[in-house]
Amino acid sequence: MSRQPELAPLPLEPERRCEEFTAHERRMLLSIARQAIISAVRGEKAAFAPPSPHLSQLRGVFTTLHRGGELRGCVGYVWPLFPLYHAVAETAVAAAINDLRFTPLMAHEVPGLQIELSVLSRLDRIDPDRIEIGKHGLVVSFAGHRGLLLPQVPVERGWDRETFLAQTCCKAGLSPDVWRQGAVVEAFTAEVFGEESAAN
């Protein structure tokens, strides 16, 4: 399970592209996330049957929680280690109670919680000149350190390509220019959706 430096706060949905998941699938995944959180804050563990072959594919995913417009937790799997529906449940619970930047979520906070999922594609090495803001998320790896930022982060913060690279290096605890000095730069895309958009 990934925490700092892999966490990416304050997601903002990027420009719409070809969508892999139907509205029904989005609602199913978001429902799993919410049910898992409700069970966790009650001290229970929810069990979910595989909802469909598509949602059972191995995928990386981040669950981001907001409450009152403020970040309340963000935890994810970068690598496709588990079936998507299972990874959503696991990361939702972890974001709610195991993100060390926040106190564990309390039951009275759940009704005001806003849940957002970022389902990741596979990681591929990329030439820095080919990085597209709003499309690509980044992973920078060097000397045993790794940092990740989701595609929506540079859009929300108004970063250009070089700033995005530098900030991903900083996320890993590295010098901001290490991407020019032999670091491995990998990119991925993410389909991002939350409860409000899935209801439309």
Secondary structure, DSSP 8 states (H G I E B T S, - for coil): -B-TTS---S---------SS-HHHHHHHHHHHHHHHHHHHTT---------SGGGSB-EEEEEEEETTEEEEEEEESS--SBHHHHHHHHHHHHHHT-TTS----GGGGGGEEEEEEEE---EE--GGG--TTT-EEEEEETTEEEEE-THHHHHHT--HHHHHHHHHHHTTS-TTGGGTT-EEEEE-EEEEEHHHHT-
